[in-house]
Each structure stands twice: as structure tokens, then as C-alpha cells.
Amino acid sequence: MNTIKSTAKKFTKGLFNPDNKLSLIPNWLSFSRVIGGIAIPIMAYTGTSLPILFGTISFLAISDFLDGKAARIIAKEETNEGAMLDAVSDKIFSLALIIGILPVMPVFAINGILEGVISLVNAKLLSKGGNPKSNLFGKIKIWPLSIALILSYTSLVIQNLNIANISNEILLAISTALSLGTIPLQAINIKQYLEEYKNQTQENQEETLKENKNVSENELNKEKTNDKEKTSQFTLSRENHQAMVYELEKQEEMNEIIDKKQKTYTKKDKH
């Protein structure tokens, strides 16, 4: 629950109140894929025109490259919020398109499950204090999946528009092949994220052990210091020893003087 709140907080901060206001440009470019992932299925099922559909898809595809470049060129920095927005937006975009096409292409359910696993691993990585990012292989993997989804939605638009000169069967066959071909790539991507999660967990454990060790060493040093202070209270230095000897000798002399006086008074009393 805390992970979800933390992610939502970073997501909101990146979109509305980043430390660098210029980061709003790359962050909203990333977030446009979330909007597009919801808009494309609606456009396809309501029979939008092909140019509008392809224009929207083209913009979203370009935004996947532009957000990183905009962060480096315009904002002059890549922030944690921006990296998180990029990764989360990619996942929402893919899952939204997959869910939208399932009534027509059930084969995409496998891709959807694998993307869901990637999202869960990323969520676990966030809970361990990691910072999951869209890596290069993940970017490569998303392309055949995106093309497969685009062809499926194109087929749906063509069917709704009754464009007879383009074969839906060919588009659906290519889409199915790309969907199945993406499965091994998704499996490799899951393995990469699991390794990153494992490394992050190990780093956290090492940091915890190091902190506990430091605490133990500090407590041990403190105990040694206290013992040393206590011991020093009962340890006589050379000067202290000489002083005590002097005091003892002085005390003995006083005792002898007192004894002599007592003897003198005793003799007087006898006389």
C-alpha cells in the first residue's frame, strides 16, 4: 500500500509540480501514452478514420523517443519522477491496448499476463527502494507488440468502415504472428527485471547488515569507553600515589605526636 502511495505521489509530482518546471514537457510526453492507450480502443470501436488512428499512433510512438531527448535537451536532466513516469506510462499503454483488443483477439491474453508480471516485478522493485526504468531491451520488445496491436486495431477500423479492398485476414494473421513472437522477448525482459530485483534486495540486505554492524561497533566502543572511565577512577597515577604516601606519613607523625602527649599527661597525673 505504501508503495502505491509513493508511486502515485511521484507520478503526480512529475506531472504537476516537478522541481524543474522544464521537466513538465518530457513528463507529459510520457503521460500522453496513458491517454493514448485509453483513446485508441475507443477510436477503433467507434469507427474513426484511418488517418486519425494512424496519426495518433504515430504521435504516441514518437513520444516514446522524444520524452528522453526532451529531458536531456530541454530540462537538462533526467529525474527519478520522469524515469518512473516513462516506465509506468509504457506499461499502462500496453495493458490498455491489450485489454481493449481481447474481444477480437484473445491471443493477446498471453501478452497481457506477461506484461502484468513485469508490472508486478517493477512494483516489488519499488517496494525494495529500487527505481525501475524502461531498459533498452524493454523498448525493443515493445515494438513488435505495438505493431501487432496496431494491426489488430487497424483491422477493427477497416471492418467497421467496410473497406473491402484490404484483407482483414492478412492483418490478423500478421498480428497473431507478432503477438506470439513477442512472448519470448517478454520472458527475457521479465528475467532482466527479476535479476534487477534480486540485486536490489541483496544491496538492501548488505546495507542493513552494514548499518547493524556500525551500530554494534558504536555500542561496543561506548561500552569500552565507559569501562575505561570506570577503571581510571580506581587507578592511581604516580603523582596520586606519592600524594597518598605523603598523607599517610603525615597522619602517622600526627598519631605519634598525639601518643607522646598522652603519655606525658599520664606521667603528670601519676605524680
N, C-alpha and C positions, 0 to 999 in steps of 0.2 A: 504493500500500500504506500509506503514511504517512497519507494522507487517511482511509482506512478505520479505521486505528487511532485517529486523532484523533477521528473521529466517534463511534466505539464508546466511547471514553473519556468524551466529553461526555455521550453517551447514558446511560452507567452512572452518571456523577456526578449527572446530573439526576434519576435515579430513586432513588438510594440515599444520596447524600451531597452535596446542594446546599449552598452557602454559607448560604443562608437556608432553614431547615428547613420553613418555611411553604410554600416552593415545591414541596414534595412533593405537595401537593393538586392544583394545576393540572398538574403534570408527569404524575401518574398518571392524571388525567382524559384527557390526550393519549394516554398509552400504552394506555388502555382500548380505543382504536380498533384497535391492533395485535392485542390479544386477540380483539376482536370480529370482525376480518377473518378470523381463523382459525376462530372458533367458528360463525359464521353458515353457511358451507358445510356444516360437519359437521351442524349442526342441521337444515338443509334436506334433506340427503340421507338422514338417519336418520328423517325423518318427524316432527319436533317439531310441537307445536301452533301454530296461527297466533298466538294471544295472546302466547306466549313469544317467537316470532320477532319480532313487531311491537314487543313491549316492549323486546327487546334492541336492535333497530334504532333505536327512538325514543331510548333512552338514549344510544346512540352519536352520533346526530345532535345531541342537546342538548349532549353533551360537547364538540363542535366549537366551540360558542359559550361554554360555561362555562369552559373552560380559560383563555382570555384574560382573562375577567372575574375569575376566581378569582386569577389572577396579580396583577391590578391592585388588587383589593379586599382579598384575604386576605394575600397575600405582599407587597403594597405595591410590587412591582417586576416588570418583565419582564426575564428573564435571557436570555443567549445560549443556554444549555442548554435553557431552556424553549421558545424560538423554534425551535431545531433539532429538539426532540422533537415539536413540533406539526407541522412540515413533514414530517419523516420518517414520523411516525405516519400522516398523511394518505396519503402515497404507499404505504406498506405496506398500509393498509386497502383502498385502491382496487385495488392489484395483486392482493391475496389474493382479493378478491371476484371480480375479473375471471377470474383463473386457475381459481377454483372453478366458475364457470358455463360455461366454454368447452365442456365436453362436451355441454351442452344448447343453448347459444347461441354458435356460432363467430363471429358477427358482432362480438362484443366483443374479438376478437383485435386489431382496428384500434385500439380504445381502449387496450388493454393496451400495444401498441407505442408509442403516443404518450405514455402515462404513463411508460413506460420511458425514452423520450427525455428527458422532463422530469427524471426522476431522474438521468440521466447528466449533464445540463447542471448540475444542482444540485451533483453530485459534483465536476465540473470547477470550479465556482464556489468550492466549499470548498477545493479544492487551490490556488486562487489567493489564499486568505486571506479570501474573502468569507464572508458569513453569510446563506445563502438562507433566506427566510421565506415562509410561505404568504401571498401577497398577496390583495387583495380580489377580483380577477378570478379567481384560483385557487379561492377559496371559492365564488364564483358558479358557476364551471364544474363544481365537484364535485357540485352539487345535481342537475342533470338526469342526470348519470352515476349518482349514487347511487340516484335514483328508478328509473332503468332497471334497475339491478341488483336493487333491492328487488322490483320487479315480476317479474323473472325468477325470483328465489328464491321468491317467493310462489306463482308458477305451479308451481314444482317441488314445494313443500309440498302444494299443492292436488292435484296429480297423485298424490303419494304417499298422501294421505289419502282419495283418491277422492271429493272433493267435486264433485258433478256440476253443481250449480246455478251455478257460476262458470265462465265460459268461459276455458280456458287460451289459446285462440287470440287473444282480445282482449287479454289481458295481455301475451302475447308480441309482438303487433303494436305495442302502445304502447311496450313496452320496446325493440324494434328501432328505432322512430322516434326515441326519445330518445337511444339509443346513437349513431345516425348524426348526430343534431342536435348532439351534444356534440363531434363531431370538429372542426368549425371553431373552437369555443371552446378546445379543447386546442391547436390550431395557434397561435392568438393567444397563449395562455399560454406556449407554447414560445418564441415570438418575444420576449415580455417577458423571460423568463429569459436568452435569448441576449444581449439588449441589456444586461441587468444584468451578465452575464459579460464582455461586451466592455468595459463601463465599468470594471469591477473590474480587468481586465487592463491597461487604459490607465492607471488610477491607480497600479497597481503599477509599471508602466514609468516613469511620471513620478517616483515616489518613488525608484526605483533610480537614475535619471538625476540626481536632486537629491542623493542620497547620494554618488554618484560625483563630482559637481561639487564638493560640500563637501570631499570627501577630496582632490581635486586642488588646490582653493584652499588647504587647510591645508598640503599638501606644498609648494606654491609659496611660501606665506608663510614656511614654515620655511626653505626654501632662501634666500629673500631675507634673512631674519634671520641665517642663517649667513654669507652673503656680506658682510652689513653688519658683522658682528663681525670677520670676517677683514680687511676693509678698514680698520676702525677701528684695528686693531693696527699698520697701516703709515701711518696718517695722523697728522701732527704737529699738535698744537694750538699756539696762540700761546705758552702757557707752556712747553710742551716745547721749542719752537723756541728761545726765549730761554735756556732752561737749557742746551741743546746748544751755543749760541753762546758762552755763558759758559765752558763746559767746554773748548771749542776754544781760546778766547782764553787761558785759564789754562794749557792744555797748551803753547801757543806761548810764553808767558812762561817756563815751566819749561825749554823747549827752549833759549831764548835764554840763560838763566842757566847752563845746562849748557855751552853753547857758549863763553861767556865764561870759565868756569872752566877749560875745556880749553885755551883759548888762553893763559891766564895760566900754567898748568902747563907749557905748551910753551916759553914765553919763559924761564922759570926754568931749564928743562932746558938751554937753549942757553947760558946764562951759566955 
